Amino acid sequence: MYKFLIVLIFIIPFASNANIWTKADGPFGYAMSYNIFNYDNNLYSSSQSNGLSVYKLDNKEWTRLDTGFFSGKGLIHYFDQKENVVLTSTDSGIYLSYNYGKDWKHFDTLGGFDRFHFVTIVDETIFLQSNQFRSLYKLEKGSETLEKIYANEQKTDSIFADVIITNDNYIFAADPVKHYDVQDKEGTLYISSDKGESWKLSETMNKKIKNLLFHEDILLAFTEEDGLFRSTDYGKSWTTDTNLVIKSNKVASYKNLIFSCENEIQISTDNGISWKVQNNGLKSIACRDIRIVNDTLYYFTNQRIIYYFDYENKLWIRNTPITDDVSQEFISAENDTLFTTGSYTINYSIDNGLTWSIYSDSLYYNFTNIGRIYKQDSVIFALNRLNSLLLISIDYGQSWRFETLGKSENQPWIGDVLLMDNRILLFTKFGNFYSEDVGLNWVEYEGEVLDKDVKVRRYYRLSNSKIIVYSEVGLYLTYNNGLTWVYEKADEEVMTHYYTYREDNNLYTMDFLEFDQIYKSTNLGRTWVDLEINIESGLRWASIIPYNGNLILLTSTGVFVSDNEGKEWTKYEINLFTPDQKELYFYSGLIVDECLVLTSAYGNWRAKLSDLGVEVKSSVESEIERNYLYTYPPYPNPAKSEVKVLFYWDINLPMTTDDISIYDITGKKIDAIDKISLVKQESHYGNLIWDCSTAQPGIYLINIKHGTEEKTVKVVVE
């Protein structure tokens, strides 16, 4: 468990030392790949934030490349290789090699050819079309200039080619769309049978071709109308099945399979005659690219996730590079575990923030930036960073449901989530809701004291069963985990909100409408005093951490520490930068043992309290040791004759029916000692069974005590 430490005063004012900050190992996320390509029999990933990474097949691992030819070239926009000829377009320009990438020539004379649409290489001649100049060009080895390709000797008929493939001596150049007025034909296919020396316009194919593919000597043409044409004579004649509907953003020939993908993946095992969907293992499906490297097919989705295809099991397996160059905004603690979010994964640390591991990466499939999380045993509730979407998991983050309660997904509206055993209370802009089935159904909160229309600003859990909730008009307290509430009217303005930070009974609120202002309460928000803050102006405040008489303020320029309620501050410069050389800025943090753990736009960082001028003197325990106890919702509910409750308990403590009691809605204990049984399935979990056949219709509370833990389950008897 965490230990809160008693602190001595710091050493000197206005200290500045960037070396006190240490970047943690993690948290980790998945690198947002801009492009993938195959080179030198390996798979490469080019990323804006993570640079270039290579997946080496010998050790099955991704390695970031910080040296070599690609270092400093920026994003790799296009890459193509055929034997010794290699062509690439990068942020730094276009490069060409004729010896497998050992030596490169920078082509700075190619003008607008900084982005290639399609490229094919025949022998050592390169055929290409750029995004800017939509005509087909060729580049001969040894030449410095591109030669525009025409279909006639008079050089009046230019060839436009959005799709280019080659097979043997043949080159096929198709263009589905009419781009310019000079292009007088639409849906053209030009064919060369002599490696590009001469060209002829196809007279048998005038469809808008989206993709061309050779598979087992059969030429396949996938059209814009989702049709498929097959040719066995190099495009002289074509056949088609008008009943086929094939989505074909990208296509590939792999072993005996043909892959065609768009918003799903279709495969054919009989040369394109019949097709079936093959999405097994995919969480993200929309296609961006397909690559075949060393007899392995890789699939790159529109959400920048990389998969490879397990041919034997016909299964897709993710293979996306992991990086620790990820933004983290939110940090929280539960027992001996830290959790941090802000990207597309949830990370955790069990060594006080020194190293981090991915706790749940399943949200990454849905491309959802994660904000605050709320965890109780196997149940996790998470908010996206806009507070507009509620994410629910009941299996430790392995799978998720998405909840909006029928409101707009683009409107921030969810304020806070309160997990109370089997009941979950949701405070929103549109009112308060509760659920007793882990978010499957939501009901407007109808309480005698805490009602659906109370505008909740913040809450704190003071103990296992005691909770305090703050609204605009007063405070609400519960001593039995939300079964009943007590209202306490405020005598002055309630200043507690999201930017309020607690230590024991002390609360500190930052006023973001009027900077350089902090309010303090010593009685859990009942009364407030205005602290006399003396700090430099013009700062962007992030958060404040109260710590045994000290205030640690995170701002845009540094970390400030005060031991006299803000009258004087010691400033510690950050002086750190992200990989793209942006100044680093801390978001939030907490103190664990001897360290301050902080989140930032570039991972998590730590500083020793002693390096912040804080000397550790001694330690005291901050919380009571808890015993494990978790209950599932009762079944059935409502019940007529019998109700079951599956629950888990601490394996180190005995569990008997003596620890189980039943009360009616008025709080009166009913005599049910001979009606309760415990059917253990293992030494640490089982079913509580209550024979309620003789009970009067109404609402009952099943109370379970186990060590220092206590759970209450609500049951309706019909």
NUZA-262836 format. One record per residue (C-alpha): residue number from 1; residue in one letter; x, y, z. Coordinates in steps of 0.1 Angstrom, whole numbers, plus 2048, in hexadecimal, padded with zeros to 3 digits. Layout:
NUZA-262836
REC    nr   rest    c1    c2    c3
REC   NUM      A     X     Y     Z
...
***
This chain:
NUZA-262836
REC    nr   rest    c1    c2    c3
REC     1      M   800   800   800
REC     2      Y   80B   824   7FB
REC     3      K   81B   836   818
REC     4      F   816   85B   81D
REC     5      L   835   86C   829
REC     6      I   83B   888   843
REC     7      V   84F   8A3   832
REC     8      L   869   8BD   83E
REC     9      I   86C   8DF   82E
REC    10      F   87E   8E2   80D
REC    11      I   8A0   8F0   809
REC    12      I   8A4   910   7F4
REC    13      P   88C   925   7DF
REC    14      F   88E   928   7B9
REC    15      A   8A1   907   7B2
REC    16      S   8A4   8FC   78E
REC    17      N   8B1   8DA   783
REC    18      A   8A4   8C6   766
REC    19      N   8B8   8A7   770
REC    20      I   8A0   8A0   78D
REC    21      W   886   892   774
REC    22      T   888   86D   769
REC    23      K   873   85F   74D
REC    24      A   861   83F   757
REC    25      D   863   81F   743
REC    26      G   841   824   733
REC    27      P   824   829   733
REC    28      F   820   819   712
REC    29      G   808   81D   6F4
REC    30      Y   808   813   6D0
REC    31      A   81C   828   6B7
REC    32      M   805   839   69E
REC    33      S   814   82C   67E
REC    34      Y   811   844   661
REC    35      N   81D   82A   648
REC    36      I   82B   807   646
REC    37      F   842   7F8   62C
REC    38      N   858   7DA   626
REC    39      Y   87E   7DF   620
REC    40      D   89B   7C7   623
REC    41      N   883   7AA   62C
REC    42      N   876   7BD   64B
REC    43      L   857   7D0   653
REC    44      Y   85A   7F6   65B
REC    45      S   843   80E   66C
REC    46      S   846   834   667
REC    47      S   836   849   682
REC    48      Q   833   86E   688
REC    49      S   83A   86B   6AE
REC    50      N   84F   84B   6AF
REC    51      G   865   84F   691
REC    52      L   86E   82F   67E
REC    53      S   86C   80C   68C
REC    54      V   875   7EB   67D
REC    55      Y   866   7C9   684
REC    56      K   882   7B0   682
REC    57      L   876   78D   67B
REC    58      D   893   77C   68C
REC    59      N   889   787   6AF
REC    60      K   864   791   6A7
REC    61      E   868   7B3   6B7
REC    62      W   865   7D7   6AD
REC    63      T   884   7ED   6B0
REC    64      R   885   812   6AD
REC    65      L   89F   81F   694
REC    66      D   8B2   83E   69E
REC    67      T   8D0   83A   687
REC    68      G   8D5   830   663
REC    69      F   8C8   83E   642
REC    70      F   8A4   845   64E
REC    71      S   8AF   858   66D
REC    72      G   8A5   87C   669
REC    73      K   891   877   64A
REC    74      G   86F   87C   65B
REC    75      L   851   869   64F
REC    76      I   854   84F   634
REC    77      H   838   857   61C
REC    78      Y   83F   83C   602
REC    79      F   857   81F   5FF
REC    80      D   85B   805   5E4
REC    81      Q   875   7EB   5DD
REC    82      K   87A   7D2   5C1
REC    83      E   89A   7BE   5C5
REC    84      N   8B7   7D8   5C4
REC    85      V   8A2   7F6   5BB
REC    86      V   894   80A   5D9
REC    87      L   880   82A   5D7
REC    88      T   873   83F   5F5
REC    89      S   861   860   5FA
REC    90      T   868   870   61C
REC    91      D   863   891   62E
REC    92      S   887   899   623
REC    93      G   881   891   5FE
REC    94      I   883   874   5E6
REC    95      Y   89F   85B   5E7
REC    96      L   8A9   83F   5CF
REC    97      S   8C1   822   5D2
REC    98      Y   8CB   808   5B8
REC    99      N   8DF   7F2   5D0
REC   100      Y   8C6   7E6   5EB
REC   101      G   8C8   807   5FF
REC   102      K   8EE   807   604
REC   103      D   8F2   828   5F1
REC   104      W   8D7   842   5EC
REC   105      K   8D2   85F   5D4
REC   106      H   8BD   87D   5DE
REC   107      F   8A6   887   5C2
REC   108      D   8A0   8AC   5C9
REC   109      T   897   8B3   5A4
REC   110      L   877   89F   5A3
REC   111      G   861   8BD   5AC
REC   112      G   83F   8B4   5B7
REC   113      F   846   88F   5BA
REC   114      D   848   890   5E0
REC   115      R   82A   878   5E3
REC   116      F   826   85A   5CD
REC   117      H   804   84B   5C6
REC   118      F   80F   82B   5B5
REC   119      V   831   81E   5AC
REC   120      T   83D   7FF   59A
REC   121      I   860   7F4   591
REC   122      V   868   7E0   572
REC   123      D   88C   7D5   570
REC   124      E   89D   7F5   57B
REC   125      T   884   80D   56C
REC   126      I   86C   81E   583
REC   127      F   848   827   579
REC   128      L   836   83F   590
REC   129      Q   81A   858   593
REC   130      S   81A   873   5AE
REC   131      N   7FC   882   5C0
REC   132      Q   803   8A4   5B1
REC   133      F   80A   89B   58C
REC   134      R   7F1   880   583
REC   135      S   803   873   564
REC   136      L   819   854   562
REC   137      Y   83E   859   561
REC   138      K   85D   843   55F
REC   139      L   880   847   56C
REC   140      E   89C   834   55B
REC   141      K   8BB   82A   56E
REC   142      G   8D5   845   56C
REC   143      S   8BC   860   562
REC   144      E   8B6   87F   576
REC   145      T   894   888   567
REC   146      L   873   877   564
REC   147      E   865   86F   542
REC   148      K   83F   873   53D
REC   149      I   82F   855   52D
REC   150      Y   817   858   50F
REC   151      A   802   83D   4FE
REC   152      N   809   84A   4DB
REC   153      E   826   855   4C6
REC   154      Q   818   878   4C3
REC   155      K   81A   87C   4E8
REC   156      T   7F7   889   4EB
REC   157      D   7E7   86D   500
REC   158      S   7F5   86E   524
REC   159      I   7F1   850   53A
REC   160      F   7E2   855   55C
REC   161      A   7E7   839   575
REC   162      D   7D9   837   598
REC   163      V   7E0   811   597
REC   164      I   7FF   801   58A
REC   165      I   80A   7DD   58B
REC   166      T   823   7C8   577
REC   167      N   826   7A3   56E
REC   168      D   841   795   558
REC   169      N   845   7AD   53B
REC   170      Y   823   7BC   541
REC   171      I   81A   7DD   552
REC   172      F   7F6   7E6   559
REC   173      A   7ED   80A   560
REC   174      A   7C9   812   56A
REC   175      D   7B8   833   572
REC   176      P   795   832   580
REC   177      V   78E   857   583
REC   178      K   791   874   56A
REC   179      H   7A7   88D   57D
REC   180      Y   7AD   8A9   564
REC   181      D   79E   8B8   544
REC   182      V   7BB   8AB   530
REC   183      Q   7B1   888   53A
REC   184      D   796   880   521
REC   185      K   78F   85C   52C
REC   186      E   781   84E   54C
REC   187      G   786   82B   558
REC   188      T   7A4   824   542
REC   189      L   7BC   806   543
REC   190      Y   7DD   809   52F
REC   191      I   7F1   7E9   52A
REC   192      S   816   7E6   520
REC   193      S   823   7C3   516
REC   194      D   848   7CF   511
REC   195      K   851   7DD   533
REC   196      G   843   7FF   52C
REC   197      E   852   806   50A
REC   198      S   830   808   4FA
REC   199      W   80C   80B   507
REC   200      K   7E9   802   4FB
REC   201      L   7C7   80D   508
REC   202      S   7B3   7EE   512
REC   203      E   794   7EA   4FC
REC   204      T   784   7CF   512
REC   205      M   786   7E1   534
REC   206      N   777   803   53A
REC   207      K   76D   7FF   55E
REC   208      K   77A   816   57A
REC   209      I   795   7FF   588
REC   210      K   79D   804   5AD
REC   211      N   7B7   7E8   5B0
REC   212      L   7CA   7D0   59A
REC   213      L   7D9   7AF   5A6
REC   214      F   7EA   790   597
REC   215      H   7E2   76F   5A9
REC   216      E   7ED   74E   59A
REC   217      D   7F0   75D   577
REC   218      I   7CD   76C   579
REC   219      L   7CA   791   576
REC   220      L   7AF   79F   58D
REC   221      A   79F   7C1   589
REC   222      F   78C   7CF   5A7
REC   223      T   775   7EC   59C
REC   224      E   767   80B   5AD
REC   225      E   744   7FB   5AA
REC   226      D   750   7DE   5C1
REC   227      G   751   7C6   5A4
REC   228      L   76D   7AD   59B
REC   229      F   779   7A4   578
REC   230      R   791   787   570
REC   231      S   7A8   783   553
REC   232      T   7BE   765   54A
REC   233      D   7CE   775   52A
REC   234      Y   7DF   794   538
REC   235      G   7C0   7AB   534
REC   236      K   7B5   7A1   511
REC   237      S   794   794   51D
REC   238      W   781   795   53E
REC   239      T   767   781   551
REC   240      T   752   78C   56F
REC   241      D   739   780   588
REC   242      T   71F   79B   58C
REC   243      N   713   78D   5AD
REC   244      L   734   793   5BE
REC   245      V   738   7B2   5D3
REC   246      I   75D   7B7   5DD
REC   247      K   769   7D5   5F1
REC   248      S   78C   7DC   5E7
REC   249      N   79E   7F9   5F6
REC   250      K   7BD   7E3   5F7
REC   251      V   7C4   7C0   5E8
REC   252      A   7DF   7A6   5EB
REC   253      S   7E9   784   5DF
REC   254      Y   7F6   76E   5FB
REC   255      K   7FD   749   5F7
REC   256      N   7DD   73A   5EA
REC   257      L   7C8   757   5F7
REC   258      I   7BC   778   5E8
REC   259      F   7B5   793   601
REC   260      S   79E   7B0   5FA
REC   261      C   797   7C9   616
REC   262      E   785   7E9   61D
REC   263      N   76E   7EA   63B
REC   264      E   772   7C5   63F
REC   265      I   789   7AA   631
REC   266      Q   77E   792   616
REC   267      I   793   774   60B
REC   268      S   791   75D   5EE
REC   269      T   7A1   73A   5EB
REC   270      D   796   733   5C7
REC   271      N   7A5   74E   5B3
REC   272      G   78A   768   5B9
REC   273      I   76C   752   5B1
REC   274      S   75D   752   5D4
REC   275      W   764   767   5F3
REC   276      K   75F   767   619
REC   277      V   765   77F   635
REC   278      Q   785   77A   64A
REC   279      N   785   792   668
REC   280      N   78E   77A   684
REC   281      G   7A4   78C   69D
REC   282      L   79F   7AF   68F
REC   283      K   792   7CA   6A6
REC   284      S   799   7E5   68C
REC   285      I   791   7DC   668
REC   286      A   791   7F9   650
REC   287      C   7AF   7F4   638
REC   288      R   7CC   80C   632
REC   289      D   7E6   7F4   624
REC   290      I   7F1   7D0   61F
REC   291      R   815   7C5   61F
REC   292      I   825   7A3   61A
REC   293      V   847   79F   62A
REC   294      N   85B   77E   62C
REC   295      D   83C   769   625
REC   296      T   827   77B   63F
REC   297      L   80A   791   637
REC   298      Y   806   7B1   64B
REC   299      Y   7E6   7C5   64D
REC   300      F   7E6   7EB   655
REC   301      T   7C5   7FA   660
REC   302      N   7B8   81D   65D
REC   303      Q   7BC   820   682
REC   304      R   7E1   81A   67D
REC   305      I   7E1   7F7   68D
REC   306      I   7F7   7DC   67D
REC   307      Y   7ED   7B7   67D
REC   308      Y   7FC   799   66D
REC   309      F   7E9   77B   65F
REC   310      D   7ED   759   670
REC   311      Y   7E9   744   651
REC   312      E   7E5   722   662
REC   313      N   7CA   72E   67B
REC   314      K   7BB   748   663
REC   315      L   7BE   762   67F
REC   316      W   7C9   787   681
REC   317      I   7E2   78F   69C
REC   318      R   7EC   7B3   6A5
REC   319      N   810   7BE   6A0
REC   320      T   811   7E3   6A6
REC   321      P   831   7F4   6B4
REC   322      I   830   7FE   6D9
REC   323      T   83D   820   6E4
REC   324      D   841   833   704
REC   325      D   83F   855   6F2
REC   326      V   81B   858   6FC
REC   327      S   807   874   70D
REC   328      Q   7FA   86C   72F
REC   329      E   7E3   885   741
REC   330      F   7D1   872   75D
REC   331      I   7E1   85E   77A
REC   332      S   7D0   84D   797
REC   333      A   7D7   833   7B2
REC   334      E   7C5   815   7BF
REC   335      N   7D5   802   7DC
REC   336      D   7F8   7FA   7D1
REC   337      T   7F3   801   7AC
REC   338      L   7F6   821   797
REC   339      F   7E1   826   778
REC   340      T   7E7   83F   75C
REC   341      T   7D4   848   73D
REC   342      G   7D2   862   722
REC   343      S   7D9   84F   702
REC   344      Y   7C9   82F   6F5
REC   345      T   7D4   817   711
REC   346      I   7D2   814   736
REC   347      N   7F3   80F   747
REC   348      Y   7FC   804   76A
REC   349      S   81A   805   781
REC   350      I   821   7F0   7A1
REC   351      D   843   7FF   7A8
REC   352      N   838   823   7B0
REC   353      G   839   82F   78C
REC   354      L   85C   824   783
REC   355      T   851   80C   769
REC   356      W   82F   808   758
REC   357      S   81D   7EC   745
REC   358      I   7FE   7EC   730
REC   359      Y   7E0   7E2   746
REC   360      S   7C7   7E3   729
REC   361      D   7CD   7EB   705
REC   362      S   7AB   7E0   6F8
REC   363      L   79F   804   6F6
REC   364      Y   7B9   80B   6DC
REC   365      Y   7A5   7F8   6C2
REC   366      N   78A   812   6C5
REC   367      F   7A2   82F   6C2
REC   368      T   795   840   6E2
REC   369      N   7AA   858   6F6
REC   370      I   7A5   84D   71A
REC   371      G   7A0   866   736
REC   372      R   797   85E   75A
REC   373      I   792   83A   765
REC   374      Y   77F   82B   783
REC   375      K   788   807   78D
REC   376      Q   777   7EF   7A6
REC   377      D   784   7CC   7A4
REC   378      S   77D   7BF   781
REC   379      V   766   7DD   778
REC   380      I   776   7FB   766
REC   381      F   764   81A   75B
REC   382      A   777   833   745
REC   383      L   76F   854   736
REC   384      N   77D   861   715
REC   385      R   790   881   717
REC   386      L   772   895   70C
REC   387      N   75D   887   728
REC   388      S   743   87E   70E
REC   389      L   746   858   70D
REC   390      L   744   83E   729
REC   391      L   759   81E   724
REC   392      I   750   800   739
REC   393      S   763   7E0   73F
REC   394      I   759   7C4   757
REC   395      D   777   7AD   74F
REC   396      Y   795   7C1   75A
REC   397      G   796   7D5   73A
REC   398      Q   797   7B8   721
REC   399      S   777   7C3   710
REC   400      W   763   7E3   711
REC   401      R   740   7F1   70B
REC   402      F   739   815   701
REC   403      E   71D   829   712
REC   404      T   70F   84B   709
REC   405      L   6ED   848   71A
REC   406      G   6DE   854   6F9
REC   407      K   6EF   876   6FB
REC   408      S   706   886   6E2
REC   409      E   728   876   6E0
REC   410      N   739   897   6D7
REC   411      Q   72C   8AA   6F5
REC   412      P   73F   8AA   716
REC   413      W   725   8A0   730
REC   414      I   732   885   747
REC   415      G   73E   894   768
REC   416      D   748   877   77E
REC   417      V   743   852   785
REC   418      L   73E   843   7A8
REC   419      L   742   81E   7AC
REC   420      M   730   811   7CB
REC   421      D   730   7EB   7CC
REC   422      N   714   7E0   7B5
REC   423      R   707   803   7AF
REC   424      I   717   81B   797
REC   425      L   70E   840   79A
REC   426      L   714   856   77C
REC   427      F   714   87C   780
REC   428      T   70D   88E   75E
REC   429      K   704   8AF   750
REC   430      F   6E1   8A1   749
REC   431      G   6DB   893   76C
REC   432      N   6E6   876   782
REC   433      F   6E1   852   778
REC   434      Y   6E8   830   789
REC   435      S   6ED   80D   77D
REC   436      E   6EC   7EC   790
REC   437      D   6F7   7D6   773
REC   438      V   719   7E5   76B
REC   439      G   70B   7FE   752
REC   440      L   6F4   7E8   73E
REC   441      N   6D6   7FD   749
REC   442      W   6D5   820   757
REC   443      V   6BA   82F   76C
REC   444      E   6B6   854   777
REC   445      Y   6C1   856   79B
REC   446      E   6A3   85A   7B2
REC   447      G   6AF   860   7D5
REC   448      E   69E   86F   7F2
REC   449      V   6BC   886   7F8
REC   450      L   6D4   883   7DC
REC   451      D   6BE   887   7BD
REC   452      K   6C1   885   797
REC   453      D   6C3   8AA   793
REC   454      V   6DF   8B2   7AC
REC   455      K   6FC   8C1   799
REC   456      V   71A   8AD   7A6
REC   457      R   73C   8BD   7A4
REC   458      R   753   8A5   7B5
REC   459      Y   753   888   7CE
REC   460      Y   76C   877   7E5
REC   461      R   76C   855   7F4
REC   462      L   776   859   819
REC   463      S   775   834   822
REC   464      N   768   813   815
REC   465      S   744   81E   81A
REC   466      K   745   844   821
REC   467      I   743   85B   803
REC   468      I   73F   881   801
REC   469      V   72F   892   7E3
REC   470      Y   730   8B7   7DA
REC   471      S   716   8CA   7C8
REC   472      E   710   8EF   7C1
REC   473      V   6F9   8F2   7DF
REC   474      G   709   8DB   7F9
REC   475      L   718   8BA   803
REC   476      Y   70A   897   803
REC   477      L   718   87B   819
REC   478      T   712   856   819
REC   479      Y   71F   83E   834
REC   480      N   712   81E   823
REC   481      N   71F   820   800
REC   482      G   703   834   7F1
REC   483      L   6E5   821   800
REC   484      T   6DA   841   813
REC   485      W   6E6   865   812
REC   486      V   6E8   882   829
REC   487      Y   6E6   8A6   81D
REC   488      E   6FC   8C2   82C
REC   489      K   6F3   8E5   820
REC   490      A   711   8FB   818
REC   491      D   714   91C   82B
REC   492      E   72A   92A   810
REC   493      E   732   924   7EC
REC   494      V   73C   900   7E4
REC   495      M   75E   903   7D2
REC   496      T   765   8DF   7CC
REC   497      H   767   8D4   7A8
REC   498      Y   77D   8BF   790
REC   499      Y   79C   8D3   798
REC   500      T   79A   8CD   7BD
REC   501      Y   7B5   8B9   7CE
REC   502      R   7B2   8A7   7F0
REC   503      E   7C9   89D   80C
REC   504      D   7B7   88F   82A
REC   505      N   79E   8A9   834
REC   506      N   7AF   8C5   821
REC   507      L   7A3   8CF   7FE
REC   508      Y   7B4   8E7   7E6
REC   509      T   7A2   8F6   7C9
REC   510      M   7B2   909   7AC
REC   511      D   79E   925   79C
REC   512      F   7A3   923   777
REC   513      L   78E   942   770
REC   514      E   7A5   956   785
REC   515      F   7C9   949   784
REC   516      D   7E1   94B   7A1
REC   517      Q   7C5   942   7B9
REC   518      I   7C2   924   7D0
REC   519      Y   7A7   91E   7E9
REC   520      K   7AB   906   807
REC   521      S   792   8F3   81D
REC   522      T   79D   8E1   83D
REC   523      N   77B   8D1   842
REC   524      L   774   8BE   822
REC   525      G   766   8DC   80F
REC   526      R   74D   8EA   829
REC   527      T   760   90B   82C
REC   528      W   77B   91B   817
REC   529      V   797   934   81B
REC   530      D   7A9   948   7FF
REC   531      L   7CE   940   800
REC   532      E   7E6   95D   7FB
REC   533      I   7F9   950   7DC
REC   534      N   819   961   7D3
REC   535      I   825   952   7B2
REC   536      E   830   95F   790
REC   537      S   813   968   778
REC   538      G   80C   95B   755
REC   539      L   80F   936   75E
REC   540      R   7F9   91B   751
REC   541      W   7EF   906   76F
REC   542      A   7E9   8E1   76B
REC   543      S   7E3   8D3   78E
REC   544      I   7EC   8D6   7B2
REC   545      I   7F7   8BA   7CA
REC   546      P   7F3   8C0   7EF
REC   547      Y   80C   8AC   803
REC   548      N   810   8AD   829
REC   549      G   810   8D3   82C
REC   550      N   820   8D9   80A
REC   551      L   810   8E4   7E9
REC   552      I   820   8D7   7C8
REC   553      L   813   8EB   7AB
REC   554      L   817   8DF   787
REC   555      T   819   8FB   76D
REC   556      S   823   901   749
REC   557      T   846   90B   752
REC   558      G   84F   8F7   770
REC   559      V   846   8E6   791
REC   560      F   842   8FD   7AF
REC   561      V   843   8F2   7D4
REC   562      S   837   906   7F2
REC   563      D   837   8FC   816
REC   564      N   825   91B   823
REC   565      E   803   91A   810
REC   566      G   810   92C   7F1
REC   567      K   820   94B   800
REC   568      E   842   940   7F3
REC   569      W   84B   927   7D8
REC   570      T   869   914   7CC
REC   571      K   86A   90F   7A7
REC   572      Y   878   8F0   796
REC   573      E   87C   8F4   770
REC   574      I   872   8D8   75A
REC   575      N   888   8DE   73C
REC   576      L   87E   8BE   72B
REC   577      F   873   8B8   706
REC   578      T   85E   89F   6F3
REC   579      P   86F   88C   6D6
REC   580      D   862   8A6   6BD
REC   581      Q   873   8C1   6D3
REC   582      K   854   8D0   6E2
REC   583      E   857   8DC   706
REC   584      L   84A   8C3   71E
REC   585      Y   82D   8CB   735
REC   586      F   821   8B8   753
REC   587      Y   7FC   8B1   757
REC   588      S   7F5   8A0   778
REC   589      G   806   88C   793
REC   590      L   806   87B   7B5
REC   591      I   820   873   7D0
REC   592      V   82A   84F   7D6
REC   593      D   843   845   7F1
REC   594      E   861   85C   7EA
REC   595      C   858   868   7C7
REC   596      L   841   880   7B5
REC   597      V   833   86E   796
REC   598      L   827   884   77A
REC   599      T   815   880   759
REC   600      S   81E   894   73A
REC   601      A   81B   896   714
REC   602      Y   838   87E   712
REC   603      G   834   862   72A
REC   604      N   836   862   750
REC   605      W   852   871   765
REC   606      R   85E   86F   789
REC   607      A   872   886   7A0
REC   608      K   87E   87D   7C3
REC   609      L   86F   892   7DF
REC   610      S   892   899   7EB
REC   611      D   89B   8A9   7C9
REC   612      L   87D   8C0   7CE
REC   613      G   88B   8CC   7EF
REC   614      V   874   8B4   803
REC   615      E   885   89E   81C
REC   616      V   875   87E   826
REC   617      K   874   87A   84C
REC   618      S   85D   85D   854
REC   619      S   83F   84B   848
REC   620      V   81C   842   855
REC   621      E   803   82B   846
REC   622      S   7E8   83D   831
REC   623      E   7CD   823   82F
REC   624      I   7C0   804   840
REC   625      E   7C8   7E3   830
REC   626      R   7AA   7D7   81C
REC   627      N   79D   7B4   817
REC   628      Y   792   7A9   7F5
REC   629      L   76C   7A7   7F0
REC   630      Y   759   7AA   7CF
REC   631      T   735   7A2   7C7
REC   632      Y   723   79E   7A6
REC   633      P   6FF   7AA   7A1
REC   634      P   6E4   792   7AF
REC   635      Y   6D1   77A   798
REC   636      P   6B4   77A   792
REC   637      N   6AB   79D   79C
REC   638      P   68D   7A1   7A2
REC   639      A   68B   77F   7B3
REC   640      K   66E   76A   7BD
REC   641      S   67B   74B   7CF
REC   642      E   6A1   74C   7CF
REC   643      V   6BC   764   7C7
REC   644      K   6E2   75E   7C2
REC   645      V   6FF   775   7C6
REC   646      L   721   76A   7B8
REC   647      F   73D   77A   7CC
REC   648      Y   763   777   7D3
REC   649      W   774   77B   7F5
REC   650      D   797   77C   804
REC   651      I   7A6   759   802
REC   652      N   7B9   760   822
REC   653      L   799   765   837
REC   654      P   77C   74D   83F
REC   655      M   75B   753   82E
REC   656      T   73A   746   83E
REC   657      T   715   74F   83F
REC   658      D   71B   75E   861
REC   659      D   729   77C   84E
REC   660      I   709   781   839
REC   661      S   6EA   794   844
REC   662      I   6CA   7A0   833
REC   663      Y   6B7   7C0   83A
REC   664      D   697   7CF   82D
REC   665      I   696   7F2   81D
REC   666      T   690   802   840
REC   667      G   6B0   7F3   84D
REC   668      K   6A0   7D9   862
REC   669      K   6B3   7B8   863
REC   670      I   69D   79A   85A
REC   671      D   6A0   777   867
REC   672      A   6AE   763   84A
REC   673      I   6CA   74E   85B
REC   674      D   6BB   72E   84E
REC   675      K   6B3   73C   82C
REC   676      I   6D7   745   822
REC   677      S   6F0   72C   814
REC   678      L   713   730   806
REC   679      V   71E   719   7E9
REC   680      K   743   71C   7E5
REC   681      Q   751   715   7C2
REC   682      E   775   71B   7CD
REC   683      S   786   725   7ED
REC   684      H   782   74A   7E4
REC   685      Y   761   74D   7D2
REC   686      G   73E   73F   7D0
REC   687      N   718   746   7D0
REC   688      L   704   755   7EC
REC   689      I   6E1   746   7E9
REC   690      W   6C3   756   7FB
REC   691      D   6A2   743   7FC
REC   692      C   68A   761   7FB
REC   693      S   66B   74D   7F4
REC   694      T   65C   757   816
REC   695      A   667   77C   815
REC   696      Q   64D   797   810
REC   697      P   650   7AA   7EE
REC   698      G   667   7C7   7F0
REC   699      I   68B   7D3   7EF
REC   700      Y   6A5   7C1   804
REC   701      L   6CA   7C7   80B
REC   702      I   6E2   7AA   80E
REC   703      N   700   7B4   823
REC   704      I   721   7A1   822
REC   705      K   73D   7A9   83A
REC   706      H   760   79B   835
REC   707      G   77D   7A7   849
REC   708      T   77E   7CD   845
REC   709      E   769   7CC   825
REC   710      E   743   7CE   823
REC   711      K   72C   7CB   805
REC   712      T   707   7D1   801
REC   713      V   6F2   7C1   7E5
REC   714      K   6CF   7CE   7DD
REC   715      V   6B4   7B4   7D4
REC   716      V   690   7B9   7CA
REC   717      V   678   79D   7D5
REC   718      E   657   79A   7C2
***
